[in-house]
Amino acid sequence: MTGHTAPRHALHTAGLLRSIYLPRTVDALACAMSTYGIPLLVLATTRSAALTGLAFALEWIPRLAAFGWAGAIVDRRGASVVFFLASLGRALVVAGGAVVLFLHPSGATASTTVMVLAASTGVFTEFSYIAAETAGAAASRRAGARAHRVQAGLLGIDQTATLTGPAVAGLLLLVGPPQMLAVITVLSLLAAPLALRTPPSPVTAARAPKDNTSAGLLSGWHTIRSLPALGWLVTGLTLSNLATGFLQAAGPVIVVNHYGQSTTAVGLVWSAAAAATLVAVTVCRFTIDRLGLWPVGAACAALASLACLAVAQAPDYLAYLVLVAVLMAADGGMTVVLRTLRSRLIPPDRFGSTLSATILILLLPFPVAGVLTALTPPDALDHIITACAVLQGLGLALAFTRLRTDPAMRT
């Protein structure tokens, strides 16, 4: 048995590399470069901080609005088709923007172009992400007991793209906006044919429901409510995201005003956090093999809550950086648990719509965190962090207490 198991596992890994990991890597890098690079492009083109902020909103508002549509279309048409069309669409739009900026590097035409790019790339990124996640979940189901390893690999790809994408976009922008957009175009064009390698999602082989209302956010919400384990974990992580979202929103004020550091130091905090998350994801991948989902998830939840409480009392910048990195690493461990759990529980024919609803719920605290940051005096930010940490701890403690005896948490 052992002699046959090793070759079979090697073939399975090679298949994942070609059909899941490689398309996801190329697309994730294109998405990260557009998500973080387009606002930088707006600033470089318009020299306006207000328009840069508007561009960030234009990226996220269409993405949030597209969640229901993306999930429904993936459920009805299949992940590989939507993945291909989204990557190709992004390539065509970004290529058009590169040509316009090459011909008109400044002025009203350039300003209008970069704002249109912000809105359109956000929509295409959302569709490709939902499709790639659906394909990854199907691969997890086929992996059986190794599902958490597949999800850890996918999360590692996303974190690596988040770590490298903004830096690559910033360096290319120094060469010129058309050059940065050209690289995003090439990556998107590479992702499109690779997307067709992804195995067809179950709904592709079966008949998809014709009623559009059976997919979408409402269907996803009903599915979450019908799965108590998923519902409790999403609830706990949503409360946790209020704390992490507030740290992201208030980070520049804390680092620059409170610790007297430069704006470059703000980016260093999140680079360190992304690197720590990569390490945590790798550790969790093997620890879950030995201990199971619940012990790893509960330990990460406790570590995240304690780190967030300590952030409010960080005496200097270095301590703040380390504590934020620990917090985000623990959050990455909980994300592995979430991704593994939802790949097990969500019915394949409703995965896209349920994934859309799940992500939308998890992202809702971020605009709330932005409002809190705007309304809070700089001297009182540590009190809000403490309050968010307490809320985070209570939410995660309740969630993992309810999940302790749930059969879905058994590896």
C-alpha positions in Angstrom: 0.0 0.0 0.0 2.8 2.4 0.9 4.6 1.9 -2.3 1.5 2.9 -4.3 0.5 5.8 -2.0 3.7 7.9 -2.6 3.5 8.0 -6.4 -0.3 8.6 -6.2 0.3 11.6 -3.9 3.0 12.9 -6.2 0.7 12.7 -9.2 -2.0 14.5 -7.2 0.4 17.3 -6.2 1.6 17.7 -9.8 -2.1 17.9 -11.0 -2.9 20.5 -8.4 0.2 22.5 -9.5 -0.9 22.6 -13.1 -4.7 23.0 -12.7 -5.1 25.0 -9.5 -1.9 26.5 -8.1 -0.4 27.9 -11.3 -3.5 29.7 -12.6 -4.2 31.0 -9.1 -0.6 32.3 -8.7 -0.6 34.2 -12.0 -4.1 35.6 -11.4 -3.4 36.6 -7.8 -0.3 38.5 -8.8 -2.3 40.4 -11.5 -5.0 41.1 -9.0 -2.6 42.4 -6.3 -0.8 44.6 -8.8 -4.1 46.1 -10.0 -5.6 46.5 -6.5 -2.6 48.2 -5.0 -1.1 49.7 -8.2 -4.1 51.4 -9.7 -4.5 53.9 -6.7 -0.8 54.6 -7.0 -1.3 55.2 -10.7 -4.1 57.6 -10.0 -1.9 59.6 -7.6 1.0 59.6 -10.1 -1.3 60.7 -12.9 -3.6 63.2 -11.2 -1.4 64.4 -8.2 -4.6 64.5 -6.2 -5.0 62.8 -2.9 -8.8 63.2 -3.1 -9.0 61.4 -6.4 -6.7 58.7 -5.1 -9.2 58.1 -2.3 -12.0 58.1 -4.7 -10.2 55.6 -6.9 -9.9 53.3 -3.9 -13.6 53.6 -3.3 -14.3 53.0 -7.0 -12.3 49.7 -6.8 -14.2 48.4 -3.8 -17.7 49.6 -4.3 -18.2 47.7 -7.6 -16.5 44.7 -6.1 -18.9 44.6 -3.1 -21.8 45.1 -5.5 -20.6 42.3 -7.7 -20.4 39.7 -5.0 -23.9 38.3 -5.6 -23.6 38.4 -9.4 -20.2 36.7 -9.3 -21.3 33.9 -7.2 -24.5 33.3 -9.1 -22.7 33.3 -12.5 -20.0 30.9 -11.2 -22.7 28.5 -10.0 -24.6 28.6 -13.3 -21.7 28.7 -15.8 -18.8 27.0 -14.0 -15.6 28.2 -12.4 -13.2 27.7 -15.3 -15.3 29.6 -17.8 -15.9 32.6 -15.5 -12.2 32.5 -14.5 -11.1 32.6 -18.2 -13.5 35.4 -19.2 -12.7 37.6 -16.1 -8.9 37.3 -16.7 -9.4 38.0 -20.4 -11.7 41.0 -19.7 -9.2 42.5 -17.3 -6.4 42.1 -19.9 -8.3 43.9 -22.6 -9.4 46.8 -20.3 -5.9 47.3 -18.9 -4.3 47.0 -22.3 -6.7 49.7 -23.5 -5.7 51.9 -20.6 -2.0 51.4 -21.3 -2.5 52.6 -24.9 -4.5 55.7 -23.8 -1.9 56.6 -21.2 0.9 56.2 -23.6 -0.8 58.6 -26.1 -2.1 60.9 -23.4 0.1 60.7 -20.3 -1.5 63.7 -18.6 -4.6 65.9 -18.7 -8.3 65.1 -18.5 -8.1 62.1 -20.7 -5.5 60.5 -18.5 -7.4 61.3 -15.3 -10.7 59.8 -16.7 -8.8 56.7 -17.9 -7.3 55.8 -14.6 -10.6 56.3 -12.8 -12.3 54.0 -15.3 -9.5 51.5 -14.8 -10.1 51.6 -11.0 -13.8 50.7 -11.3 -13.5 48.1 -14.1 -10.5 46.2 -12.7 -12.2 45.9 -9.4 -15.2 44.1 -11.0 -13.0 41.7 -13.1 -10.9 41.0 -10.0 -14.0 40.0 -8.0 -15.2 37.6 -10.7 -11.8 35.9 -11.1 -11.4 35.6 -7.3 -14.8 33.9 -6.8 -14.1 31.6 -9.7 -10.6 30.7 -8.5 -11.9 30.1 -4.9 -14.7 27.8 -6.3 -12.1 25.8 -8.2 -9.9 25.6 -5.2 -12.8 24.4 -3.0 -13.6 21.6 -5.6 -9.9 20.6 -5.4 -10.2 20.5 -1.6 -13.2 18.2 -1.7 -11.3 15.8 -4.0 -8.3 15.9 -1.6 -10.4 14.5 1.3 -8.4 14.5 4.5 -5.8 16.7 2.9 -8.3 19.5 2.2 -6.6 21.8 4.7 -3.3 21.4 2.8 -4.9 22.6 -0.4 -6.4 25.6 1.3 -3.2 26.4 3.1 -1.5 26.4 -0.3 -4.0 28.7 -1.8 -3.8 31.1 1.1 0.0 31.1 0.8 -0.3 32.0 -2.8 -2.6 34.9 -2.0 -0.3 36.2 0.8 2.7 35.9 -1.5 0.9 37.9 -4.1 -0.1 40.5 -1.5 3.5 40.7 -0.4 5.1 41.1 -3.8 2.3 42.6 -6.0 2.3 46.2 -4.5 6.1 46.3 -4.5 6.3 45.2 -8.1 3.6 47.7 -9.1 5.4 50.5 -7.3 8.7 49.7 -9.0 7.2 49.5 -12.5 5.4 52.7 -11.9 8.8 54.4 -11.5 9.5 53.3 -15.1 6.2 54.5 -16.3 2.4 53.9 -16.0 2.1 52.2 -19.4 4.8 49.8 -18.4 3.1 48.8 -15.2 -0.2 48.3 -17.0 1.5 46.3 -19.7 2.8 43.8 -17.1 -0.7 43.5 -15.6 -2.0 42.8 -19.1 0.6 40.1 -19.7 -0.2 38.4 -16.4 -3.9 38.5 -17.2 -3.4 37.1 -20.6 -1.3 34.3 -19.1 -4.0 33.6 -16.5 -6.8 33.3 -19.1 -5.6 30.1 -20.9 -4.4 28.7 -17.6 -7.8 29.2 -16.2 -9.2 26.7 -18.7 -7.0 24.1 -17.1 -9.0 24.2 -13.9 -11.2 21.2 -13.5 -14.9 21.9 -14.2 -16.9 22.7 -11.1 -19.7 20.2 -10.3 -22.4 22.5 -11.6 -20.8 22.5 -15.0 -21.5 18.8 -15.4 -24.9 19.1 -14.0 -27.7 21.4 -15.0 -27.5 24.7 -13.3 -30.7 26.1 -11.8 -32.3 28.6 -14.2 -33.8 30.7 -11.4 -31.3 33.4 -10.9 -32.7 34.2 -7.4 -31.8 30.7 -6.2 -28.1 31.7 -6.6 -26.9 35.1 -5.5 -26.5 36.5 -2.0 -29.9 35.5 -0.7 -29.3 31.8 -1.5 -25.8 32.1 0.0 -27.2 33.7 3.2 -29.7 30.8 3.5 -26.9 28.3 3.0 -24.8 29.9 5.8 -27.8 29.8 8.1 -28.4 26.1 7.4 -24.8 25.3 8.4 -24.3 26.1 12.1 -20.5 25.4 12.1 -19.9 27.8 9.2 -22.3 30.4 10.6 -20.5 30.5 14.0 -17.1 30.7 12.4 -18.1 33.5 10.1 -19.7 35.4 13.0 -16.5 35.1 15.1 -14.2 36.1 12.2 -16.5 39.1 11.3 -16.1 40.5 14.8 -12.3 39.8 14.6 -12.2 41.7 11.3 -13.4 44.8 13.0 -10.2 44.7 15.1 -7.9 44.0 12.1 -9.8 46.4 9.9 -9.4 49.2 12.5 -5.7 48.6 12.7 -5.4 48.8 9.0 -7.4 52.0 8.8 -5.7 53.7 11.8 -2.3 52.3 11.1 -0.9 55.4 9.3 -2.1 57.7 12.1 -0.6 55.4 14.7 2.7 54.9 13.1 3.3 58.4 11.8 1.7 60.5 14.6 2.1 58.3 17.7 5.4 56.6 17.0 6.9 59.4 14.8 7.8 57.1 11.9 7.7 57.7 8.2 5.0 56.6 5.8 7.4 53.9 4.5 7.3 52.4 8.0 3.5 51.9 7.6 4.1 49.7 4.6 6.8 47.8 6.5 4.3 46.8 9.1 2.1 45.1 6.6 5.0 43.5 4.7 6.1 42.0 8.0 2.5 40.9 8.6 2.2 39.2 5.2 5.6 37.4 5.8 4.5 36.2 9.2 1.2 35.0 7.8 3.0 33.0 5.2 5.0 31.2 8.0 1.8 30.7 10.0 -0.1 29.2 7.1 2.8 26.7 6.5 2.9 25.8 10.2 -0.9 25.4 10.4 -0.9 23.1 7.3 1.2 20.5 9.2 -0.2 21.2 12.7 -3.7 20.5 11.5 -2.5 17.1 10.3 -1.5 16.2 13.9 -4.0 18.0 16.1 -7.1 18.7 13.9 -9.0 21.9 12.9 -10.5 22.9 16.3 -7.3 23.0 18.4 -5.4 24.9 15.8 -8.3 27.3 15.2 -8.8 27.9 18.9 -5.1 28.5 19.5 -5.0 31.0 16.7 -8.1 32.7 18.0 -6.6 33.1 21.5 -3.3 34.4 20.1 -5.0 36.9 17.9 -7.1 38.3 20.8 -4.1 38.6 23.1 -2.0 40.2 20.4 -4.7 42.8 19.6 -5.0 43.6 23.3 -1.2 44.1 23.5 -1.1 46.3 20.4 -3.0 49.0 22.3 -0.2 49.1 24.9 2.8 48.8 22.5 5.5 51.0 23.9 7.3 51.6 20.6 7.2 51.1 16.9 9.1 47.8 16.9 6.8 46.3 19.5 3.8 47.5 17.4 5.2 45.9 14.3 5.9 42.6 15.9 2.4 42.5 17.6 0.6 43.4 14.4 2.5 40.6 12.6 1.6 38.1 15.3 -2.1 39.2 15.1 -2.2 38.8 11.3 -0.3 35.5 11.4 -2.9 34.2 13.9 -5.7 35.6 11.6 -4.1 33.7 8.7 -4.3 30.4 10.7 -8.0 31.0 11.4 -8.5 31.7 7.7 -7.0 28.2 6.8 -9.6 26.8 9.2 -12.4 28.8 7.6 -11.4 27.9 4.0 -11.1 24.2 4.9 -14.5 24.2 6.7 -16.4 25.9 4.0 -14.9 23.6 1.3 -16.2 20.6 3.3 -19.7 22.0 4.2 -21.0 24.1 1.3 -22.8 22.1 -1.3 -20.9 22.2 -4.6 -23.8 23.6 -6.7 -24.2 26.5 -4.2 -20.6 27.2 -3.5 -20.1 30.3 -5.6 -23.1 32.1 -4.1 -22.4 31.0 -0.6 -18.7 32.1 -0.9 -19.9 35.5 -2.2 -22.2 35.9 0.8 -19.4 34.8 3.2 -16.8 37.2 1.9 -19.3 40.1 1.8 -20.1 39.5 5.5 -16.5 39.3 6.4 -15.7 42.5 4.6 -18.5 44.6 6.1 -16.5 45.6 9.2 -13.8 47.3 7.1 -15.9 50.4 6.2 -17.1 50.5 9.8 -13.5 50.6 10.9 -12.8 53.5 8.5 -15.7 55.5 10.0 -14.5 54.7 13.5 -11.0 56.0 12.5 -12.4 59.2 11.1 -14.5 59.9 14.2 -11.9 59.0 16.8 -9.3 61.6 18.0 -5.8 60.4 17.5 -5.1 60.3 21.3 -8.1 57.9 21.8 -7.2 55.4 19.2 -5.7 53.0 21.8 -9.0 52.9 23.6 -10.8 51.9 20.4 -8.2 49.2 19.8 -8.8 47.8 23.3 -12.6 47.8 22.8 -12.2 46.1 19.4 -9.9 43.5 21.0 -12.4 42.7 23.7 -15.2 42.3 21.2 -12.9 40.2 19.0 -12.0 37.9 22.0 -15.6 37.5 23.0 -16.8 36.7 19.5 -14.0 34.2 18.8 -14.4 32.6 22.2 -18.1 32.1 21.7 -17.6 30.8 18.1 -14.9 28.2 19.0 -16.8 27.1 22.2 -19.8 26.3 20.0 -17.6 24.6 17.4 -15.7 22.4 19.9 -18.1 19.4 19.6 -19.2 20.0 16.0 -18.4 17.0 13.8 -17.4 19.3 10.9 -14.3 20.4 12.9 -12.9 16.8 12.9 -10.1 16.3 10.4 
